[in-house]
Amino acid sequence: MKPEIHPEYHQAKITCGGCGTVYTFGSVQETIDIGVCSNCHPFYTGKSKLVDSEGRVDRFKKKYEKFSKAAK
């Protein structure tokens, strides 16, 4: 390998923004912030989180309800 052309390798601290869990991995960055990890992701936990109080279909119907009334 050529000297002085490779990035410095660190033991990076990866912090989850959702639950605060801290992992340690090797990386060229010293710290990494992630939004969701396996401890808090609904797929891995089996618990669903309500992200949106109104679904897409409900919002669509609500938005175009006045247009359908005007067309009649």
Z-matrix of the N, CA and C atoms (Angstrom, degrees):
N
C 1 1.455
C 2 1.526 1 109.89
N 3 1.301 2 115.10 1 145.79
C 4 1.455 3 119.27 2 177.80
C 5 1.534 4 109.66 3 -76.75
N 6 1.304 5 117.34 4 138.36
C 7 1.471 6 119.31 5 179.42
C 8 1.528 7 111.22 6 -74.60
N 9 1.318 8 115.24 7 149.08
C 10 1.465 9 125.03 8 171.98
C 11 1.530 10 115.03 9 65.96
N 12 1.332 11 119.73 10 20.22
C 13 1.467 12 119.06 11 175.35
C 14 1.527 13 111.81 12 -114.67
N 15 1.333 14 117.21 13 -9.44
C 16 1.459 15 120.56 14 -177.58
C 17 1.525 16 110.15 15 -95.52
N 18 1.345 17 117.18 16 145.42
C 19 1.465 18 119.56 17 179.17
C 20 1.527 19 111.17 18 -69.62
N 21 1.312 20 115.21 19 158.12
C 22 1.460 21 121.08 20 178.83
C 23 1.530 22 110.02 21 -74.95
N 24 1.301 23 117.56 22 134.58
C 25 1.462 24 123.73 23 -176.09
C 26 1.525 25 109.10 24 -98.59
N 27 1.363 26 116.80 25 129.99
C 28 1.465 27 122.51 26 -176.58
C 29 1.527 28 110.96 27 -121.90
N 30 1.319 29 115.23 28 160.17
C 31 1.457 30 121.09 29 165.65
C 32 1.522 31 105.54 30 -88.10
N 33 1.343 32 116.57 31 97.15
C 34 1.454 33 122.21 32 -171.90
C 35 1.517 34 111.21 33 -80.78
N 36 1.330 35 116.17 34 143.23
C 37 1.453 36 122.24 35 172.73
C 38 1.524 37 107.46 36 -97.08
N 39 1.322 38 116.13 37 119.04
C 40 1.452 39 121.99 38 -179.93
C 41 1.518 40 107.24 39 -105.63
N 42 1.341 41 117.25 40 120.45
C 43 1.450 42 122.73 41 -175.70
C 44 1.516 43 109.87 42 -112.37
N 45 1.332 44 116.34 43 129.66
C 46 1.463 45 121.81 44 177.39
C 47 1.525 46 109.17 45 -84.14
N 48 1.327 47 116.33 46 129.31
C 49 1.455 48 120.97 47 178.53
C 50 1.518 49 112.73 48 -76.78
N 51 1.325 50 117.64 49 -20.96
C 52 1.460 51 121.50 50 -178.42
C 53 1.509 52 113.96 51 -78.82
N 54 1.334 53 116.67 52 -45.62
C 55 1.472 54 119.20 53 -175.00
C 56 1.525 55 113.03 54 -122.48
N 57 1.323 56 118.63 55 -10.85
C 58 1.459 57 121.75 56 177.81
C 59 1.514 58 115.11 57 86.77
N 60 1.322 59 118.57 58 6.63
C 61 1.458 60 121.71 59 178.90
C 62 1.521 61 110.04 60 -66.57
N 63 1.330 62 116.45 61 140.39
C 64 1.466 63 121.92 62 -179.89
C 65 1.525 64 108.85 63 -115.27
N 66 1.323 65 116.33 64 128.12
C 67 1.457 66 123.93 65 176.97
C 68 1.517 67 108.28 66 -114.53
N 69 1.326 68 116.87 67 157.73
C 70 1.454 69 121.89 68 175.77
C 71 1.519 70 108.57 69 -124.37
N 72 1.327 71 116.10 70 123.17
C 73 1.454 72 123.53 71 178.80
C 74 1.511 73 108.99 72 -138.14
N 75 1.307 74 116.06 73 164.84
C 76 1.454 75 120.65 74 175.11
C 77 1.520 76 109.86 75 -84.99
N 78 1.332 77 116.84 76 134.13
C 79 1.459 78 121.75 77 -178.46
C 80 1.524 79 109.26 78 -160.42
N 81 1.317 80 115.52 79 167.74
C 82 1.466 81 120.17 80 174.78
C 83 1.523 82 110.66 81 -85.45
N 84 1.322 83 117.82 82 -11.85
C 85 1.464 84 122.55 83 174.64
C 86 1.523 85 108.58 84 -98.06
N 87 1.328 86 117.44 85 148.65
C 88 1.463 87 120.50 86 -178.81
C 89 1.522 88 111.97 87 -81.59
N 90 1.330 89 117.65 88 -39.74
C 91 1.459 90 121.88 89 178.88
C 92 1.517 91 109.54 90 -132.87
N 93 1.327 92 115.93 91 143.95
C 94 1.459 93 121.91 92 178.94
C 95 1.522 94 107.44 93 -135.74
N 96 1.322 95 116.76 94 131.45
C 97 1.459 96 122.32 95 176.72
C 98 1.524 97 108.68 96 -108.17
N 99 1.345 98 115.82 97 127.49
C 100 1.458 99 121.11 98 178.06
C 101 1.518 100 109.00 99 -118.67
N 102 1.322 101 117.52 100 156.40
C 103 1.459 102 121.48 101 -177.63
C 104 1.513 103 113.65 102 -84.35
N 105 1.332 104 117.07 103 -37.21
C 106 1.455 105 121.52 104 -175.98
C 107 1.522 106 108.83 105 -141.20
N 108 1.329 107 117.04 106 140.13
C 109 1.460 108 120.97 107 177.32
C 110 1.529 109 109.41 108 -124.77
N 111 1.316 110 116.96 109 -177.21
C 112 1.460 111 120.71 110 -177.87
C 113 1.530 112 112.64 111 -69.89
N 114 1.323 113 117.82 112 -18.83
C 115 1.470 114 120.07 113 177.74
C 116 1.518 115 112.80 114 -76.41
N 117 1.334 116 118.33 115 -26.37
C 118 1.456 117 119.92 116 -175.68
C 119 1.535 118 113.59 117 -122.38
N 120 1.334 119 118.79 118 -1.76
C 121 1.462 120 120.80 119 179.65
C 122 1.526 121 109.64 120 -74.51
N 123 1.343 122 118.62 121 132.53
C 124 1.472 123 121.73 122 -177.62
C 125 1.526 124 114.22 123 -57.48
N 126 1.311 125 119.13 124 -31.19
C 127 1.465 126 121.33 125 179.69
C 128 1.528 127 111.06 126 -63.66
N 129 1.322 128 116.43 127 -42.00
C 130 1.464 129 120.74 128 -177.26
C 131 1.528 130 112.40 129 -83.20
N 132 1.324 131 118.32 130 -32.22
C 133 1.460 132 120.68 131 -177.43
C 134 1.519 133 112.46 132 -84.56
N 135 1.331 134 117.69 133 -24.16
C 136 1.458 135 120.69 134 -177.74
C 137 1.514 136 113.10 135 82.38
N 138 1.305 137 117.36 136 1.51
C 139 1.464 138 122.06 137 178.79
C 140 1.520 139 108.08 138 -107.58
N 141 1.321 140 116.41 139 130.16
C 142 1.461 141 117.94 140 178.81
C 143 1.520 142 109.00 141 -91.92
N 144 1.304 143 115.21 142 142.48
C 145 1.456 144 121.60 143 177.54
C 146 1.510 145 108.55 144 -105.81
N 147 1.308 146 116.69 145 138.94
C 148 1.453 147 121.12 146 177.86
C 149 1.521 148 107.61 147 -83.10
N 150 1.309 149 115.82 148 105.32
C 151 1.454 150 121.15 149 -177.56
C 152 1.513 151 110.18 150 -90.21
N 153 1.317 152 116.46 151 -41.90
C 154 1.454 153 121.73 152 -177.07
C 155 1.521 154 108.10 153 -120.95
N 156 1.336 155 117.14 154 126.28
C 157 1.462 156 119.66 155 -178.06
C 158 1.522 157 111.71 156 -72.18
N 159 1.289 158 117.04 157 -24.79
C 160 1.456 159 122.47 158 179.58
C 161 1.522 160 108.99 159 -119.20
N 162 1.309 161 118.04 160 133.01
C 163 1.453 162 121.10 161 179.95
C 164 1.510 163 112.15 162 -76.62
N 165 1.316 164 117.06 163 170.08
C 166 1.461 165 121.92 164 -179.19
C 167 1.521 166 111.48 165 -64.86
N 168 1.327 167 116.05 166 -41.72
C 169 1.465 168 119.60 167 -178.45
C 170 1.518 169 110.19 168 -65.24
N 171 1.336 170 117.01 169 -42.38
C 172 1.463 171 120.55 170 178.92
C 173 1.523 172 111.70 171 -62.41
N 174 1.321 173 116.57 172 -41.89
C 175 1.469 174 119.59 173 178.32
C 176 1.526 175 111.20 174 -64.82
N 177 1.337 176 116.66 175 -39.73
C 178 1.459 177 120.93 176 178.99
C 179 1.528 178 110.31 177 -62.90
N 180 1.326 179 116.82 178 -48.02
C 181 1.468 180 120.87 179 179.93
C 182 1.517 181 111.43 180 -61.04
N 183 1.322 182 116.48 181 -42.63
C 184 1.462 183 121.15 182 -179.94
C 185 1.535 184 111.07 183 -64.31
N 186 1.324 185 115.69 184 -40.77
C 187 1.461 186 121.22 185 -177.54
C 188 1.529 187 112.05 186 -66.56
N 189 1.342 188 116.30 187 -42.41
C 190 1.459 189 120.46 188 -174.75
C 191 1.523 190 113.90 189 -100.26
N 192 1.328 191 117.35 190 10.82
C 193 1.455 192 121.48 191 178.83
C 194 1.532 193 111.24 192 -65.09
N 195 1.305 194 117.81 193 -41.98
C 196 1.461 195 120.84 194 -179.29
C 197 1.533 196 112.10 195 -67.10
N 198 1.339 197 117.12 196 -31.49
C 199 1.461 198 119.91 197 178.46
C 200 1.520 199 111.86 198 -70.25
N 201 1.321 200 115.87 199 -37.50
C 202 1.471 201 118.88 200 179.56
C 203 1.516 202 110.84 201 -70.09
N 204 1.331 203 118.67 202 -32.65
C 205 1.466 204 121.98 203 177.60
C 206 1.531 205 109.91 204 -70.28
N 207 1.310 206 118.33 205 -37.92
C 208 1.450 207 122.48 206 -178.72
C 209 1.536 208 110.83 207 -70.53
N 210 1.321 209 118.67 208 -29.86
C 211 1.449 210 122.49 209 -178.40
C 212 1.521 211 111.31 210 -74.81
N 213 1.319 212 118.61 211 -23.08
C 214 1.459 213 121.74 212 -177.86
C 215 1.466 214 112.80 213 -80.67
